[in-house]
Amino acid sequence: MQLIGHRGGLAHGPGNTIETATRAAPYVDMIEIDVQRCGTGELVVFHDTTLDRLTAVSRPVAVTDWDTLSTLTVDGSDAQIPLLSDVLSAIPIGVGVNIELKHAGMAADLEQIVSKHENEILYSSFVPQALAEIDGSYNRGYLFSDLWERPDGWSSRLDMAEGLGCTAIHPEYTLLTQERVAQAHERGLAVHAWTVPSTEMARKLHSMGVDGIIVDDWDVFE
């Protein structure tokens, strides 16, 4: 079962920063980061669509220029908002990178950046169009947190993942049962669960056959 550091590993430092990603690298198989486009077009690593929760500025990321973003520190730390290219350069080649796409319309720039690095890349997104735009040679995971309040919600989510050509699903961990994991595997889909809070839950998911867990604290998996 793969261990994937959520935004690097939120229990060990400010998320989506170079500092936390490099701290996580010796302990995880893959590092998950969030990517979006800023106001001047660069691809930056930041989770929220607005800056106010994590920085001293109150403004959407999408309208903020990189010169401004590059001066901001994150979550009360000294760590700054980084470019995707700089985060990839900081992560050792043997550690994979799960790039969560916060919106569509980034595929061409992503390809230009990612092609310069040798890390294994797994794209994921809640946004189907964002995944559809990615070249099919890359592994892609369909993110979801609910089953649309439908009796056939699980199978419908699997249908969506298959239709997008995904190689994995990334469901919220409370949605999982051993039967549902088996159904995903029957369709050739790996299962990566998020965000797993404890060692006990990690062991339970491992017993279900889950392929990877996304965690804030890499110490939960012994």
N, C-alpha and C positions, 0 to 999 in steps of 0.2 A: 504494500500500500504506500503510495507516494505521499510525502509530507510537503504541503504547499504553504508558504508563509504569506498570510493575508496582509497586503500592502507592505510586505517585508516581514512584519511581525509586530503588531501594534502593542503587544505587551512589553516589547523591548526597545521601543523608541517611536518617534513620530512617523506615521505612515507615509508611504510613497516618497521617501527621501533616500538619497544615496547612502547616508549614514546607516539607516536601518537595513537597507538591502545588503550592504556589505557585512553588517553584523550578522545577518541571517544566513549568509551563504554557506558557512561551514556546517550548518545544522539542518538544512532543508534540501529537498530534491528540486524544488522549483519556487520561484518568488512571484507572487501575484502583485501586479501594479495596475493602476487606473490611468487611462490615457484619453486626453481630449485636446481640441484645438483652441489656442488662445486667440486674442483679437488681432494679432499680426501674422497669424497662420502657423506658427510653430506648434509642434506636438509636445504638450507638457504632461507631466505625471502629477495628477491631483485628482482627488475623489469627488469633491462637491462641485456643483455647477456654479456656486457662488463662493466668494472668498471669506465671508464674514465669520464663519464658525471656527476657522483654523488660522486666520491671519488678522492683522489689525486693519485691513481694508474691507469695505463693504461694496462689492461690485461683482457682476458675473465674470467668470473666467473668459467667456467667449468674446467679451468686448474689452478686455484688458490686454495691453501690449506686453510683449515679452520683456522689454526693458524694465517695466514696473514689476512684473511678476518675479523677475530674477533677483530683486532686492528684498523680497518678502521672506520672513522666517515663519516656520510652521509650528503651530500648536505649542507656543511658548518656549520653543527650543531655539538653538542657533542654526538649525538645519533649514536650508532654503528649498523653494520649489525648483525641481530640476527639469531639464529637457529629457525626453525619452532617450535620445541618443547618448546622453551622458550617463543615464542609469544603466543602459545596456553595456556601455564601456566599463562600468565599475563592477559588473557581475561576472565572476569567473566562468569560463567557457563550459565547465562541467555542470553548472547549475542552470536549469531551465527557467524560462520566463513565461508566465501566464499574463498576457496583456489583455486586460478588460477594456473593451471599447465602450466609451460612454455615449457615443453617438455615431451615426453613419457619416460617410463622406471623407474618410481618412485613408482609404486603402492604398492609393498611389503613393502617398507620402510615407506610409508605414512600410511599404515594400522597399522604398529607397533607403530607409533607415535600417530596417531589419537585415537587409541583404548584406550589410557591411559587418555583421556580427555572426558568430558561430554557435551561439547558444540555441538549444532547442526552444522553439517558440510554440506556444499554445494560445490561440486567440479565444476570448470568450466575450459574451455580451448578452444583456437582456433585450437588445434591439435586433430583431431578425434581419433587418436590412443591412445593418453593420456587418453581420456575419456573412450575408449573401455576397457582399462586395469583395470579400477576401478570397485570394487565389486558393483554389481547391487543393493545392499541394500542401497547404498548412493544416495542422490539426486545429479544429474549432470546437468549442464547447458552448452549448446553449444554456444560458443562465435563467433560472426561474425560482420564484419564492412561493408560488401557490399553484393550485390546480384549476383555476378559473371557476371555482365553486360548481363544478360539473361532475357527475358520476363517472364520466369517461375522461376526466381531466388528465390523469397520468398517461393514458394511451395517446391522448391528444398532444400532450407535450412531447412524447416520443415521436409522434408523427411529424411535429414541427421540426425537431432536431434532424430527423431523417431527411425531410424535404429540403433542409438547408445544406445537406451534405456534411453535417457535423460528425465528428468522431467521438464526441463525449457529450454528456449532460452535466450541468452544474446545479443541482437542486439544493434548496435549503434543507439542512440535515433532518429536520423533524418530519419531512415528507417521506422519508425512506423506510421501507420494510424489506425483508429478505426477498419476498416475492417480487416487489417492484425492481429491486436491483437485478434480479434474475431476468425479468422481462426486458430491461435495458440491454443486458448482455446478449440476450437472444437476438437482438437487433444490431449487434456489433457496436454498441455504444458503451464507452467507459463511463463510470459514475464517480464524479468528484463532488463531495459534500461540503457545504459551507454553513456557517462558520462554527466549527466544532469546539465546544467550550471546555471539555474536560477529558482526562485520561479514561474515565469510565465510558464516556460516549465514544471516544476513539476506538476502544476495544470492541464495543458493541457494533460499530459500523464495520470494523475489520471482520468480525464474525459474519456479517451479512454479505461480505464479498465486495465491499466498496473499494474502488481502485485508488482513490486519493482523498485526502481530507485537507481542507483549507482552514488554517488555524491562526489565531492571534499570538498564541504562545506555543512555540515548537516543543517546549518541554512536556506538553500534554501527551505526546506519543512516546512511550518508553520502549 
